[in-house]
Amino acid sequence: MEEKFKIALLIDGENASPKMLEAIIEEVSKNGIITIRRIYGDWTQQIMNSWKESVNVNAIQPIQQFTYTQGKNSSDSALIIDAMDILNDKLVNGFCIVSSDSDYTRLATRIREDGLLVIGVGEEKTPKAFVKSCDLFVHVENLVPAKTAEDNRKNAKKVDTKTLNLLKRAYEMAEQDNGPTHVTQLVQSLRKIEPDFDPRTYGFKTFPKFFASLNEFTVTKDGLQISMK
């Protein structure tokens, strides 16, 4: 029987929103099974009250960390220590760190040094250092469902020259024998350069549809292979 890919979901409760919790769990579950679910914060503070219902419904273990210094995020050290314990005990195959805080940059790189997958989830304002330290980074803004496809297109970011150059670089990395390459290989190359690259940023749910919308690429009807014109 094939071993299941296990993921530890660790949430910085003082640096994330409970409104997106279910969407985050659904997104992370695309990569494996979430076997550890923990959220960190000072539960004596009013700011954490909004989490209580979501935490109960989604069976997430709340971890108490008192705030010793006013204005300082108390979750950082507790989350990092727990993550290292989980890593050393070899309990999972990957981690998901939910935060927009760059303080977790070294944690992410340390986990990757052991060859484990690191997924980051945070807002668009998340510092690039943390984004780049992850294998995959998901912006929570891309998890908010648009009311209609038209609304999705209106709010989408436009593909500029910088983005096209990035896509071409990724294609050249993935290309073999000057012929078509698999879309999945292109995506893997793309994520090595920009872990947070997401077709939803540009109004498309999937990579094949996103690539097919660009004049620079040709995608097969089954969406499996891609070539650059």
GROMACS elastic network, one bead per residue, 0.5 to 0.9 nm:
[ bonds ]
;  ai    aj funct       b0    kb
    3     6     6  0.88746   500
    4    32     6  0.70791   500
    4    33     6  0.71092   500
    4    93     6  0.89744   500
    5    31     6  0.76048   500
    5    33     6  0.61209   500
    5    34     6  0.86185   500
    5    92     6  0.74923   500
    5    93     6  0.59114   500
    5    94     6  0.77189   500
    6    31     6  0.87712   500
    6    32     6  0.57923   500
    6    33     6  0.50414   500
    6    34     6  0.59143   500
    6    35     6  0.59688   500
    6    36     6  0.84008   500
    6    91     6  0.78768   500
    6    93     6  0.51738   500
    6    94     6  0.64068   500
    6    95     6  0.85108   500
    7    28     6  0.83729   500
    7    29     6  0.84319   500
    7    31     6  0.81909   500
    7    32     6  0.63801   500
    7    33     6  0.58739   500
    7    35     6  0.59164   500
    7    36     6  0.67867   500
    7    37     6  0.88445   500
    7    91     6  0.87338   500
    7    92     6  0.55013   500
    7    93     6  0.59756   500
    7    95     6  0.52598   500
    7    96     6  0.69249   500
    7   117     6  0.86432   500
    8    33     6  0.86902   500
    8    34     6  0.58432   500
    8    35     6  0.60742   500
    8    37     6  0.62131   500
    8    38     6  0.80978   500
    8    83     6  0.83763   500
    8    86     6  0.82248   500
    8    91     6  0.84757   500
    8    92     6  0.64470   500
    8    93     6  0.82454   500
    8    94     6  0.64517   500
    8    96     6  0.60783   500
    8    97     6  0.83847   500
    9    25     6  0.83807   500
    9    28     6  0.83117   500
    9    34     6  0.64813   500
    9    35     6  0.79405   500
    9    36     6  0.59005   500
    9    38     6  0.63236   500
    9    39     6  0.82790   500
    9    94     6  0.89420   500
    9    95     6  0.61180   500
    9    97     6  0.63447   500
    9    98     6  0.76346   500
   10    36     6  0.79018   500
   10    37     6  0.62501   500
   10    38     6  0.51133   500
   10    39     6  0.58715   500
   10    40     6  0.77254   500
   10    79     6  0.69522   500
   10    82     6  0.89074   500
   10    83     6  0.78825   500
   10    95     6  0.75171   500
   10    96     6  0.61149   500
   10    97     6  0.51365   500
   10    98     6  0.62773   500
   10    99     6  0.89797   500
   11    14     6  0.87008   500
   11    15     6  0.83158   500
   11    16     6  0.75152   500
   11    37     6  0.81413   500
   11    38     6  0.62451   500
   11    40     6  0.61650   500
   11    41     6  0.89569   500
   11    75     6  0.89058   500
   11    79     6  0.79062   500
   11    96     6  0.81484   500
   11    97     6  0.60063   500
   11    99     6  0.66830   500
   12    15     6  0.54024   500
   12    16     6  0.63092   500
   12    38     6  0.89198   500
   12    39     6  0.60605   500
   12    40     6  0.52954   500
   12    41     6  0.67865   500
   12    73     6  0.89976   500
   12    75     6  0.59716   500
   12    76     6  0.72969   500
   12    79     6  0.73598   500
   12    97     6  0.76889   500
   12    98     6  0.59861   500
   12    99     6  0.55446   500
   12   100     6  0.87781   500
   12   101     6  0.87907   500
   13    16     6  0.54632   500
   13    17     6  0.73240   500
   13    18     6  0.81174   500
   13    39     6  0.58271   500
   13    40     6  0.53768   500
   13    41     6  0.54077   500
   13    42     6  0.86193   500
   13    47     6  0.89839   500
   13    48     6  0.70597   500
   13    51     6  0.76952   500
   13    75     6  0.74071   500
   13    98     6  0.83703   500
   13    99     6  0.80394   500
   14    17     6  0.81623   500
   14    40     6  0.76299   500
   14    41     6  0.59538   500
   14    42     6  0.81514   500
   14    47     6  0.73819   500
   14    48     6  0.71417   500
   14    73     6  0.67779   500
   14    74     6  0.80171   500
   14    75     6  0.70527   500
   14    99     6  0.84905   500
   15    73     6  0.81029   500
   15    75     6  0.87557   500
   15    98     6  0.80692   500
   15    99     6  0.54366   500
   15   100     6  0.63590   500
   15   101     6  0.70815   500
   15   122     6  0.86274   500
   16    19     6  0.89574   500
   16    20     6  0.84704   500
   16    21     6  0.89064   500
   16    98     6  0.69185   500
   16    99     6  0.57891   500
   16   100     6  0.73301   500
   16   122     6  0.73192   500
   16   123     6  0.84396   500
   17    20     6  0.60826   500
   17    21     6  0.72227   500
   17    50     6  0.85320   500
   17    51     6  0.79581   500
   18    21     6  0.51561   500
   18    22     6  0.83380   500
   18    50     6  0.68173   500
   18    51     6  0.54760   500
   18    52     6  0.88246   500
   18    53     6  0.89796   500
   18    54     6  0.65091   500
   18    55     6  0.83273   500
   19    22     6  0.77642   500
   19    23     6  0.85530   500
   19    50     6  0.89038   500
   19    51     6  0.86502   500
   19    54     6  0.82552   500
   20    23     6  0.53526   500
   20    24     6  0.60591   500
   20    25     6  0.87225   500
   20   140     6  0.72363   500
   20   143     6  0.76504   500
   20   144     6  0.78183   500
   21    24     6  0.50687   500
   21    25     6  0.62226   500
   21    26     6  0.86533   500
   21    54     6  0.72672   500
   21    55     6  0.86504   500
   21    58     6  0.84770   500
   22    25     6  0.51109   500
   22    26     6  0.62033   500
   22    27     6  0.85933   500
   22    54     6  0.82278   500
   22    58     6  0.76769   500
   23    26     6  0.51168   500
   23    27     6  0.61259   500
   23    28     6  0.86435   500
   23   140     6  0.85634   500
   23   143     6  0.62879   500
   23   144     6  0.79301   500
   24    27     6  0.50428   500
   24    28     6  0.60866   500
   24    29     6  0.84335   500
   24    98     6  0.86305   500
   24   121     6  0.76900   500
   24   138     6  0.89661   500
   24   140     6  0.76540   500
   24   143     6  0.74609   500
   25    28     6  0.52382   500
   25    29     6  0.60046   500
   25    30     6  0.88963   500
   25    34     6  0.81509   500
   25    58     6  0.88109   500
   26    29     6  0.51638   500
   26    30     6  0.68306   500
   27    30     6  0.56162   500
   27    31     6  0.79114   500
   27   138     6  0.86589   500
   27   143     6  0.80752   500
   28    31     6  0.58024   500
   28    32     6  0.72322   500
   28    33     6  0.83167   500
   28    34     6  0.77644   500
   28    96     6  0.73618   500
   28   119     6  0.79116   500
   29    32     6  0.51424   500
   29    33     6  0.57304   500
   29    34     6  0.65210   500
   30    33     6  0.81770   500
   32    94     6  0.87236   500
   34    37     6  0.68736   500
   35    91     6  0.88616   500
   35    92     6  0.77731   500
   36    60     6  0.82243   500
   36    61     6  0.85374   500
   36    91     6  0.88983   500
   36    92     6  0.83873   500
   37    58     6  0.88899   500
   37    59     6  0.74562   500
   37    61     6  0.60356   500
   37    62     6  0.87237   500
   38    59     6  0.89806   500
   38    60     6  0.53715   500
   38    62     6  0.58280   500
   38    63     6  0.67808   500
   38    79     6  0.87158   500
   39    55     6  0.80964   500
   39    60     6  0.67488   500
   39    61     6  0.62205   500
   39    63     6  0.59019   500
   39    64     6  0.87026   500
   39    75     6  0.87623   500
   39    79     6  0.82394   500
   40    43     6  0.85072   500
   40    61     6  0.87097   500
   40    62     6  0.61273   500
   40    64     6  0.62886   500
   40    65     6  0.67992   500
   40    74     6  0.83136   500
   40    75     6  0.53007   500
   40    76     6  0.82295   500
   40    78     6  0.71949   500
   40    79     6  0.65187   500
   41    44     6  0.87501   500
   41    45     6  0.85312   500
   41    48     6  0.70704   500
   41    62     6  0.78319   500
   41    63     6  0.65815   500
   41    64     6  0.57292   500
   41    65     6  0.54383   500
   41    66     6  0.74436   500
   41    67     6  0.83627   500
   41    73     6  0.81690   500
   41    74     6  0.63332   500
   41    75     6  0.50560   500
   41    76     6  0.88165   500
   41    78     6  0.87115   500
   42    45     6  0.57436   500
   42    46     6  0.88913   500
   42    47     6  0.85469   500
   42    48     6  0.70474   500
   42    63     6  0.81886   500
   42    64     6  0.55077   500
   42    67     6  0.61490   500
   42    74     6  0.67775   500
   42    75     6  0.74790   500
   43    46     6  0.75489   500
   43    47     6  0.81261   500
   43    48     6  0.56218   500
   43    49     6  0.73923   500
   43    62     6  0.83301   500
   43    63     6  0.82550   500
   43    64     6  0.60463   500
   43    65     6  0.75753   500
   43    66     6  0.78154   500
   44    47     6  0.87127   500
   44    48     6  0.76600   500
   44    49     6  0.86576   500
   44    64     6  0.84889   500
   44    66     6  0.77304   500
   45    48     6  0.59510   500
   45    49     6  0.75183   500
   45    66     6  0.89208   500
   45    67     6  0.86941   500
   46    49     6  0.54058   500
   46    50     6  0.81657   500
   47    50     6  0.68667   500
   47    51     6  0.84959   500
   48    51     6  0.55882   500
   48    52     6  0.72695   500
   49    52     6  0.56703   500
   49    53     6  0.84394   500
   50    53     6  0.71888   500
   50    54     6  0.79928   500
   51    54     6  0.55126   500
   51    55     6  0.59356   500
   51    56     6  0.86682   500
   52    55     6  0.52070   500
   52    56     6  0.63051   500
   52    57     6  0.87563   500
   52    62     6  0.87935   500
   53    56     6  0.52877   500
   53    57     6  0.62305   500
   53    58     6  0.86470   500
   54    57     6  0.52039   500
   54    58     6  0.60639   500
   54    59     6  0.84245   500
   54    60     6  0.83751   500
   55    58     6  0.53875   500
   55    59     6  0.59959   500
   55    60     6  0.50655   500
   55    61     6  0.72745   500
   55    62     6  0.73847   500
   56    59     6  0.52682   500
   56    60     6  0.65040   500
   56    61     6  0.83195   500
   57    60     6  0.80008   500
   63    75     6  0.88822   500
   63    78     6  0.81931   500
   63    79     6  0.87495   500
   64    75     6  0.85189   500
   64    78     6  0.85811   500
   65    74     6  0.61088   500
   65    75     6  0.62602   500
   65    77     6  0.87918   500
   65    78     6  0.67199   500
   66    74     6  0.64424   500
   66    75     6  0.84766   500
   67    70     6  0.68547   500
   67    71     6  0.84958   500
   67    72     6  0.72314   500
   67    73     6  0.73066   500
   67    74     6  0.50648   500
   67    75     6  0.84176   500
   68    72     6  0.79794   500
   68    74     6  0.73696   500
   69    72     6  0.56221   500
   69    73     6  0.83866   500
   69    74     6  0.80701   500
   70    73     6  0.85361   500
   71    74     6  0.89435   500
   73    76     6  0.65395   500
   74    77     6  0.70705   500
   74    78     6  0.77360   500
   75    78     6  0.55758   500
   75    79     6  0.60305   500
   75    80     6  0.85211   500
   76    79     6  0.54352   500
   76    80     6  0.61466   500
   76    81     6  0.86645   500
   76   101     6  0.89508   500
   76   103     6  0.72226   500
   76   104     6  0.75314   500
   77    80     6  0.51431   500
   77    81     6  0.60737   500
   77    82     6  0.85611   500
   78    81     6  0.52751   500
   78    82     6  0.61881   500
   78    83     6  0.85526   500
   79    82     6  0.52270   500
   79    83     6  0.60591   500
   79    84     6  0.87062   500
   80    83     6  0.50500   500
   80    84     6  0.62811   500
   80    85     6  0.87096   500
   80   104     6  0.76358   500
   80   107     6  0.66659   500
   81    84     6  0.52648   500
   81    85     6  0.63370   500
   81    86     6  0.87570   500
   82    85     6  0.50732   500
   82    86     6  0.61920   500
   82    87     6  0.85335   500
   83    86     6  0.51208   500
   83    87     6  0.60652   500
   83    88     6  0.86044   500
   83    95     6  0.82682   500
   83   107     6  0.81050   500
   83   111     6  0.86050   500
   84    88     6  0.60279   500
   84    89     6  0.84693   500
   84   107     6  0.82423   500
   84   110     6  0.89363   500
   84   111     6  0.80828   500
   85    88     6  0.51962   500
   85    89     6  0.61044   500
   85    90     6  0.85905   500
   86    89     6  0.51884   500
   86    90     6  0.62170   500
   86    91     6  0.57801   500
   86    92     6  0.73269   500
   87    90     6  0.51701   500
   87    91     6  0.67283   500
   87    92     6  0.72906   500
   87    93     6  0.88104   500
   87    94     6  0.89019   500
   87   111     6  0.72125   500
   87   114     6  0.84302   500
   87   116     6  0.88284   500
   88    91     6  0.80125   500
   89    92     6  0.85454   500
   90    93     6  0.76423   500
   92    95     6  0.75286   500
   92   116     6  0.84227   500
   93   115     6  0.87008   500
   93   116     6  0.56584   500
   93   117     6  0.67041   500
   94   111     6  0.84047   500
   94   112     6  0.89666   500
   94   115     6  0.88432   500
   94   116     6  0.50546   500
   94   118     6  0.57744   500
   94   119     6  0.77837   500
   95   108     6  0.85922   500
   95   111     6  0.81050   500
   95   116     6  0.75087   500
   95   117     6  0.62324   500
   95   119     6  0.61224   500
   95   120     6  0.83636   500
   96   117     6  0.83768   500
   96   118     6  0.58745   500
   96   120     6  0.56102   500
   96   121     6  0.72805   500
   97   104     6  0.81145   500
   97   108     6  0.82327   500
   97   118     6  0.76011   500
   97   119     6  0.63510   500
   97   120     6  0.50194   500
   97   121     6  0.63280   500
   97   122     6  0.86229   500
   98   101     6  0.89713   500
   98   119     6  0.84275   500
   98   120     6  0.59261   500
   98   122     6  0.60117   500
   99   102     6  0.83502   500
   99   104     6  0.82026   500
   99   120     6  0.73645   500
   99   121     6  0.61340   500
   99   122     6  0.50679   500
   99   123     6  0.78896   500
   99   126     6  0.81059   500
  100   103     6  0.89279   500
  100   104     6  0.88866   500
  100   120     6  0.86301   500
  100   121     6  0.73802   500
  100   123     6  0.58236   500
  100   124     6  0.81721   500
  100   125     6  0.71113   500
  100   127     6  0.73567   500
  100   130     6  0.81071   500
  100   131     6  0.89957   500
  101   104     6  0.64681   500
  101   105     6  0.82887   500
  101   122     6  0.82073   500
  101   126     6  0.64555   500
  101   127     6  0.73089   500
  101   130     6  0.74769   500
  102   105     6  0.54683   500
  102   106     6  0.86567   500
  102   126     6  0.70986   500
  102   127     6  0.59020   500
  102   128     6  0.81641   500
  102   129     6  0.65877   500
  102   130     6  0.51031   500
  102   131     6  0.84154   500
  103   106     6  0.72576   500
  103   107     6  0.81500   500
  103   130     6  0.77767   500
  104   107     6  0.51274   500
  104   108     6  0.62455   500
  104   109     6  0.87872   500
  104   130     6  0.66093   500
  104   133     6  0.89167   500
  105   108     6  0.52900   500
  105   109     6  0.64047   500
  105   110     6  0.86708   500
  105   129     6  0.63737   500
  105   131     6  0.79823   500
  105   132     6  0.84181   500
  105   133     6  0.58915   500
  105   134     6  0.82058   500
  106   109     6  0.51379   500
  106   110     6  0.60146   500
  106   111     6  0.86116   500
  106   130     6  0.81779   500
  106   133     6  0.77214   500
  107   110     6  0.50913   500
  107   111     6  0.62461   500
  107   112     6  0.86778   500
  107   133     6  0.87274   500
  108   111     6  0.52551   500
  108   112     6  0.63003   500
  108   113     6  0.87218   500
  108   118     6  0.63866   500
  108   119     6  0.86003   500
  108   120     6  0.85483   500
  108   130     6  0.76566   500
  108   133     6  0.57417   500
  108   134     6  0.60868   500
  108   135     6  0.89621   500
  109   112     6  0.50656   500
  109   113     6  0.62207   500
  109   118     6  0.84778   500
  109   130     6  0.89628   500
  109   133     6  0.54644   500
  109   134     6  0.72291   500
  110   113     6  0.50825   500
  110   114     6  0.70166   500
  111   114     6  0.54839   500
  111   115     6  0.70042   500
  111   116     6  0.60360   500
  111   117     6  0.77249   500
  111   118     6  0.71406   500
  112   116     6  0.51738   500
  112   117     6  0.64120   500
  112   118     6  0.66523   500
  112   133     6  0.83348   500
  112   134     6  0.79223   500
  112   135     6  0.81496   500
  113   116     6  0.74926   500
  117   134     6  0.79483   500
  117   135     6  0.63277   500
  117   136     6  0.82975   500
  118   133     6  0.82456   500
  118   134     6  0.51829   500
  118   135     6  0.53536   500
  118   136     6  0.66679   500
  118   137     6  0.84693   500
  119   134     6  0.57354   500
  119   135     6  0.60168   500
  119   137     6  0.56108   500
  119   138     6  0.76530   500
  120   130     6  0.80237   500
  120   131     6  0.69494   500
  120   133     6  0.87562   500
  120   134     6  0.60437   500
  120   135     6  0.79979   500
  120   136     6  0.62725   500
  120   138     6  0.61992   500
  120   139     6  0.84555   500
  120   196     6  0.87770   500
  121   131     6  0.88117   500
  121   136     6  0.86079   500
  121   137     6  0.57046   500
  121   139     6  0.58850   500
  121   140     6  0.65752   500
  122   125     6  0.79668   500
  122   126     6  0.62427   500
  122   131     6  0.88480   500
  122   137     6  0.77182   500
  122   138     6  0.65640   500
  122   139     6  0.52084   500
  122   140     6  0.56783   500
  122   141     6  0.85232   500
  123   126     6  0.55931   500
  123   138     6  0.82426   500
  123   139     6  0.51557   500
  123   140     6  0.54741   500
  123   141     6  0.65956   500
  124   127     6  0.84006   500
  124   138     6  0.89050   500
  124   139     6  0.57008   500
  124   140     6  0.75796   500
  124   141     6  0.71782   500
  125   128     6  0.86830   500
  126   129     6  0.84396   500
  126   130     6  0.71451   500
  126   131     6  0.70276   500
  126   139     6  0.85893   500
  127   130     6  0.58189   500
  127   131     6  0.66129   500
  127   132     6  0.88864   500
  128   132     6  0.58523   500
  128   133     6  0.83658   500
  129   132     6  0.53478   500
  129   133     6  0.62566   500
  130   133     6  0.50971   500
  130   134     6  0.68111   500
  130   137     6  0.89059   500
  131   134     6  0.56677   500
  131   135     6  0.84583   500
  131   136     6  0.78726   500
  131   137     6  0.59149   500
  131   138     6  0.88195   500
  131   194     6  0.82959   500
  131   195     6  0.66304   500
  131   196     6  0.67507   500
  132   135     6  0.75533   500
  132   136     6  0.84467   500
  132   137     6  0.81105   500
  132   192     6  0.87933   500
  132   193     6  0.82878   500
  132   194     6  0.69986   500
  132   195     6  0.61983   500
  132   196     6  0.80976   500
  133   136     6  0.87949   500
  133   195     6  0.84272   500
  134   137     6  0.62040   500
  134   195     6  0.65999   500
  134   196     6  0.87518   500
  135   191     6  0.71679   500
  135   192     6  0.71481   500
  135   194     6  0.89912   500
  135   195     6  0.57659   500
  135   196     6  0.87269   500
  136   191     6  0.67523   500
  136   192     6  0.85630   500
  136   194     6  0.84156   500
  136   196     6  0.60582   500
  136   197     6  0.84917   500
  137   191     6  0.88828   500
  137   194     6  0.87109   500
  137   195     6  0.53459   500
  137   197     6  0.78563   500
  137   198     6  0.89118   500
  138   141     6  0.85566   500
  138   142     6  0.74646   500
  138   143     6  0.83529   500
  138   195     6  0.82300   500
  138   196     6  0.57061   500
  138   197     6  0.81748   500
  138   198     6  0.76203   500
  139   142     6  0.56461   500
  139   143     6  0.73110   500
  139   196     6  0.71659   500
  139   198     6  0.85306   500
  139   201     6  0.88731   500
  140   143     6  0.51261   500
  140   144     6  0.69928   500
  141   144     6  0.56474   500
  141   145     6  0.89655   500
  141   201     6  0.84436   500
  142   145     6  0.76835   500
  142   198     6  0.80548   500
  142   200     6  0.58662   500
  142   201     6  0.62942   500
  143   200     6  0.84855   500
  145   148     6  0.85019   500
  145   152     6  0.82262   500
  146   149     6  0.67984   500
  146   150     6  0.84672   500
  146   151     6  0.60654   500
  146   152     6  0.53492   500
  146   155     6  0.89389   500
  147   150     6  0.83420   500
  147   151     6  0.64686   500
  147   152     6  0.76229   500
  148   151     6  0.51808   500
  148   152     6  0.63789   500
  148   153     6  0.88627   500
  149   153     6  0.63816   500
  149   154     6  0.87717   500
  149   203     6  0.81603   500
  150   153     6  0.51701   500
  150   154     6  0.62934   500
  150   155     6  0.88184   500
  151   154     6  0.50603   500
  151   155     6  0.63089   500
  151   156     6  0.85227   500
  151   203     6  0.89708   500
  152   155     6  0.54642   500
  152   156     6  0.61210   500
  152   200     6  0.85696   500
  152   202     6  0.85727   500
  152   203     6  0.54317   500
  152   204     6  0.81340   500
  153   156     6  0.50319   500
  153   157     6  0.83470   500
  153   202     6  0.74481   500
  153   204     6  0.80582   500
  154   157     6  0.84670   500
  154   203     6  0.80731   500
  155   201     6  0.86660   500
  155   202     6  0.83432   500
  155   203     6  0.74822   500
  156   200     6  0.76906   500
  156   201     6  0.58150   500
  156   204     6  0.85665   500
  157   160     6  0.89396   500
  157   201     6  0.59196   500
  157   203     6  0.73297   500
  158   201     6  0.87449   500
  158   202     6  0.62757   500
  158   203     6  0.89503   500
  159   162     6  0.80717   500
  159   163     6  0.59098   500
  159   164     6  0.68951   500
  159   202     6  0.71452   500
  159   214     6  0.87625   500
  160   163     6  0.53322   500
  160   164     6  0.63617   500
  160   165     6  0.87664   500
  161   164     6  0.50681   500
  161   165     6  0.61449   500
  161   166     6  0.85736   500
  162   165     6  0.52082   500
  162   166     6  0.62892   500
  162   167     6  0.88020   500
  163   166     6  0.50000   500
  163   167     6  0.62738   500
  163   168     6  0.86858   500
  164   167     6  0.50363   500
  164   168     6  0.61930   500
  164   169     6  0.86228   500
  164   216     6  0.83180   500
  165   168     6  0.50653   500
  165   169     6  0.61849   500
  165   170     6  0.86357   500
  166   169     6  0.51501   500
  166   170     6  0.62722   500
  166   171     6  0.86389   500
  166   190     6  0.77161   500
  166   193     6  0.81983   500
  166   194     6  0.86941   500
  167   170     6  0.51097   500
  167   171     6  0.61315   500
  167   172     6  0.86862   500
  167   186     6  0.84931   500
  167   190     6  0.68937   500
  168   172     6  0.62043   500
  168   173     6  0.86438   500
  168   216     6  0.87985   500
  168   228     6  0.79600   500
  169   172     6  0.51884   500
  169   173     6  0.63622   500
  169   174     6  0.88270   500
  169   189     6  0.86909   500
  169   190     6  0.81405   500
  169   193     6  0.89978   500
  170   173     6  0.50571   500
  170   174     6  0.63233   500
  170   175     6  0.85534   500
  170   186     6  0.61689   500
  170   187     6  0.78523   500
  170   188     6  0.84644   500
  170   189     6  0.51907   500
  170   191     6  0.85621   500
  170   192     6  0.85305   500
  170   193     6  0.75643   500
  171   174     6  0.50968   500
  171   175     6  0.57649   500
  171   181     6  0.80996   500
  171   185     6  0.85772   500
  171   186     6  0.56371   500
  171   187     6  0.87090   500
  171   189     6  0.73727   500
  171   190     6  0.78310   500
  171   227     6  0.83312   500
  171   228     6  0.77232   500
  172   175     6  0.51532   500
  172   176     6  0.83586   500
  172   178     6  0.89595   500
  172   186     6  0.86743   500
  172   189     6  0.89355   500
  173   176     6  0.84684   500
  173   185     6  0.89968   500
  173   186     6  0.77624   500
  173   189     6  0.62875   500
  173   190     6  0.86228   500
  174   181     6  0.67792   500
  174   182     6  0.82318   500
  174   185     6  0.57712   500
  174   186     6  0.53544   500
  174   187     6  0.86601   500
  174   188     6  0.81434   500
  174   189     6  0.60754   500
  174   190     6  0.87983   500
  175   178     6  0.63300   500
  175   179     6  0.67380   500
  175   180     6  0.68852   500
  175   181     6  0.55143   500
  175   182     6  0.85306   500
  175   185     6  0.83699   500
  175   186     6  0.78614   500
  175   227     6  0.85554   500
  176   179     6  0.61245   500
  176   180     6  0.75198   500
  176   181     6  0.67023   500
  177   180     6  0.84810   500
  178   181     6  0.88361   500
  179   227     6  0.69418   500
  179   228     6  0.88871   500
  180   225     6  0.62502   500
  180   226     6  0.54158   500
  180   228     6  0.77213   500
  181   184     6  0.85010   500
  181   185     6  0.69441   500
  181   186     6  0.71967   500
  181   224     6  0.85139   500
  181   225     6  0.55130   500
  181   226     6  0.54976   500
  181   227     6  0.64080   500
  182   185     6  0.52783   500
  182   186     6  0.65352   500
  182   187     6  0.88026   500
  182   223     6  0.88567   500
  182   224     6  0.57085   500
  182   226     6  0.60803   500
  182   227     6  0.87300   500
  183   186     6  0.50553   500
  183   187     6  0.61777   500
  183   188     6  0.86314   500
  183   207     6  0.76808   500
  183   208     6  0.69587   500
  183   211     6  0.89378   500
  183   219     6  0.83568   500
  183   223     6  0.73812   500
  183   224     6  0.55733   500
  183   225     6  0.52926   500
  183   226     6  0.58184   500
  184   187     6  0.50249   500
  184   188     6  0.61697   500
  184   189     6  0.86771   500
  184   207     6  0.87689   500
  184   224     6  0.76152   500
  184   225     6  0.84001   500
  185   188     6  0.50638   500
  185   189     6  0.62816   500
  185   190     6  0.85387   500
  186   189     6  0.51312   500
  186   190     6  0.60437   500
  186   191     6  0.86145   500
  186   226     6  0.83741   500
  187   191     6  0.60909   500
  187   192     6  0.86046   500
  187   197     6  0.89310   500
  187   207     6  0.77280   500
  188   191     6  0.52187   500
  188   192     6  0.63589   500
  188   193     6  0.89992   500
  189   192     6  0.51598   500
  189   193     6  0.67640   500
  189   194     6  0.87983   500
  190   193     6  0.53765   500
  190   194     6  0.60507   500
  190   195     6  0.74883   500
  190   197     6  0.73167   500
  191   196     6  0.69427   500
  191   197     6  0.64412   500
  192   195     6  0.60257   500
  193   197     6  0.87945   500
  194   197     6  0.55579   500
  195   198     6  0.86329   500
  197   200     6  0.88896   500
  197   201     6  0.79070   500
  198   201     6  0.56255   500
  198   202     6  0.76667   500
  198   204     6  0.87146   500
  198   205     6  0.87549   500
  198   206     6  0.85740   500
  198   207     6  0.79474   500
  199   202     6  0.53731   500
  199   203     6  0.66016   500
  199   204     6  0.52092   500
  199   205     6  0.62163   500
  199   206     6  0.61018   500
  199   207     6  0.57157   500
  199   209     6  0.85267   500
  199   210     6  0.59976   500
  199   211     6  0.87246   500
  200   205     6  0.53077   500
  200   206     6  0.73691   500
  200   207     6  0.86821   500
  200   210     6  0.85873   500
  201   204     6  0.73910   500
  201   205     6  0.89981   500
  202   205     6  0.88735   500
  202   210     6  0.76432   500
  203   210     6  0.80370   500
  204   207     6  0.73396   500
  204   208     6  0.89884   500
  204   209     6  0.64949   500
  204   210     6  0.55938   500
  205   209     6  0.75073   500
  205   210     6  0.78099   500
  206   209     6  0.56126   500
  206   210     6  0.63509   500
  206   211     6  0.88638   500
  207   211     6  0.60643   500
  207   212     6  0.84255   500
  207   223     6  0.87049   500
  208   211     6  0.52312   500
  208   212     6  0.60158   500
  208   213     6  0.86597   500
  208   219     6  0.68224   500
  208   220     6  0.87842   500
  208   222     6  0.89064   500
  208   223     6  0.52985   500
  208   224     6  0.75367   500
  208   225     6  0.86131   500
  208   226     6  0.82987   500
  209   212     6  0.50342   500
  209   213     6  0.63017   500
  209   219     6  0.84270   500
  209   223     6  0.77572   500
  210   213     6  0.53274   500
  210   214     6  0.70938   500
  211   214     6  0.54722   500
  211   215     6  0.85117   500
  211   216     6  0.83888   500
  211   217     6  0.62544   500
  211   218     6  0.74800   500
  211   219     6  0.69599   500
  211   226     6  0.81186   500
  212   215     6  0.75964   500
  212   216     6  0.87814   500
  212   217     6  0.64471   500
  212   218     6  0.60821   500
  212   219     6  0.55561   500
  212   220     6  0.86691   500
  212   223     6  0.86412   500
  212   226     6  0.86797   500
  213   216     6  0.88872   500
  213   217     6  0.81546   500
  213   218     6  0.89229   500
  214   217     6  0.58520   500
  214   218     6  0.80670   500
  215   218     6  0.76166   500
  215   229     6  0.79683   500
  216   227     6  0.87468   500
  216   228     6  0.59167   500
  216   229     6  0.54659   500
  217   226     6  0.68155   500
  217   227     6  0.57422   500
  217   229     6  0.55896   500
  218   225     6  0.84736   500
  218   226     6  0.56250   500
  218   227     6  0.53010   500
  218   228     6  0.62496   500
  218   229     6  0.68429   500
  219   222     6  0.81058   500
  219   223     6  0.59367   500
  219   224     6  0.74268   500
  219   225     6  0.58588   500
  219   227     6  0.65989   500
  219   228     6  0.88873   500
  220   223     6  0.52226   500
  220   224     6  0.64233   500
  220   225     6  0.55880   500
  220   226     6  0.64290   500
  220   227     6  0.86999   500
  221   224     6  0.78460   500
  221   225     6  0.86298   500
  222   225     6  0.77924   500
  223   226     6  0.77040   500
